[in-house]
Amino acid sequence: MLEKIANKNEYWLRVAYSFGVGDYAPDIVQEMYLKVHKYIEAGTLKEETITTYVYCIIRSLCLDLKRVQKKYVKVDVQDYHATNLNNLKEIEALNTIYDKIDKEINSWRWYDAKLFKTYIDSEYSQRDLAKGTKINVGSIHYTLRKAGDKLREKFSEDFEDFFNKDYELITK
C-alpha cells in the first residue's frame, strides 16, 4: 500500500506546494510517509480511503507549519541592530512617562488613587466595582472621569511628543 502512495510522490509534492509552504514541501511529504507507514503497520488504514487520508495528513501538516511560522517572526540581525537603538529610546521615553504618571497618581488623595489603580489594574467594570465596594456608581464614575481628565491634561504633551517620536522632549 505504501508503494501505491509513493508512486504519486510528485502529486503529493504539488499538493504540499499548493498550500504555500515553499521549500518545506518535501519535508512535509516525508513526514506524511512516516505517519502513513505507522498506520499501515497498525492496520487501521483502509485501501479505499488512503488517498483522502494522505491529502488530510498533508493539509494538517501544512497548516501546523503555517501556525508555527505565524507565531515566530524571522528577523535579520542587521535589521535588528539598526532598529534596536530606536526601540531603546522609545522604551525609555515610555517608561519616563509611566513613571511621571505613577508619581502623579501617588500624589492624589488616598481614595482617588486607590479607586483609579483598582479600576485600571482589574478587569472590573464601574458597576462591578460599585457592587463589590458598596460605593455609588455615580461616585465611581465621577472620580474616574476627573482622574482621567487630570492625567490627560497633565500628560497630553508628553504623549504627543512620544507619538511624534520626539523622545528627547520628554523630561523626567
PERA-V799150 format. One record per backbone hydrogen bond with DSSP energy under -0.5 kcal/mol. CO is the residue of the C=O (numbers start at 1). NH is the residue of the N-H. If there is no record, write none. Layout:
co->CO nh->NH
co->CO nh->NH
This chain:
co->1 nh->5
co->2 nh->6
co->3 nh->7
co->5 nh->8
co->6 nh->9
co->8 nh->12
co->9 nh->13
co->10 nh->14
co->11 nh->15
co->12 nh->16
co->13 nh->17
co->14 nh->18
co->15 nh->19
co->16 nh->19
co->16 nh->21
co->17 nh->20
co->21 nh->24
co->22 nh->25
co->24 nh->28
co->25 nh->29
co->26 nh->30
co->27 nh->31
co->28 nh->32
co->29 nh->33
co->30 nh->34
co->31 nh->35
co->32 nh->36
co->33 nh->37
co->34 nh->38
co->35 nh->39
co->36 nh->40
co->37 nh->41
co->38 nh->42
co->39 nh->43
co->39 nh->44
co->39 nh->45
co->40 nh->43
co->46 nh->49
co->47 nh->50
co->49 nh->53
co->50 nh->54
co->51 nh->55
co->52 nh->56
co->53 nh->57
co->54 nh->58
co->55 nh->59
co->56 nh->60
co->57 nh->61
co->58 nh->62
co->59 nh->63
co->60 nh->64
co->61 nh->65
co->62 nh->66
co->63 nh->67
co->64 nh->68
co->65 nh->69
co->66 nh->70
co->67 nh->71
co->68 nh->72
co->71 nh->73
co->76 nh->80
co->77 nh->81
co->78 nh->82
co->79 nh->83
co->80 nh->84
co->81 nh->85
co->82 nh->86
co->83 nh->87
co->84 nh->88
co->85 nh->89
co->86 nh->90
co->87 nh->91
co->88 nh->92
co->89 nh->93
co->90 nh->94
co->91 nh->95
co->92 nh->96
co->93 nh->97
co->94 nh->98
co->95 nh->99
co->96 nh->100
co->97 nh->101
co->98 nh->102
co->99 nh->103
co->100 nh->104
co->101 nh->105
co->102 nh->106
co->103 nh->107
co->104 nh->107
co->105 nh->108
co->109 nh->113
co->110 nh->114
co->111 nh->115
co->112 nh->116
co->113 nh->117
co->114 nh->118
co->115 nh->119
co->116 nh->120
co->117 nh->121
co->118 nh->122
co->125 nh->129
co->126 nh->130
co->127 nh->131
co->128 nh->132
co->129 nh->133
co->130 nh->134
co->130 nh->135
co->136 nh->140
co->137 nh->141
co->138 nh->142
co->139 nh->143
co->140 nh->144
co->141 nh->145
co->142 nh->146
co->143 nh->147
co->144 nh->148
co->145 nh->149
co->146 nh->150
co->147 nh->151
co->148 nh->152
co->149 nh->153
co->150 nh->154
co->151 nh->155
co->152 nh->156
co->155 nh->159
co->156 nh->160
co->157 nh->161
co->158 nh->162
co->159 nh->163
co->160 nh->164
co->161 nh->166
co->162 nh->165
co->165 nh->167
co->166 nh->169
co->167 nh->170
co->169 nh->171
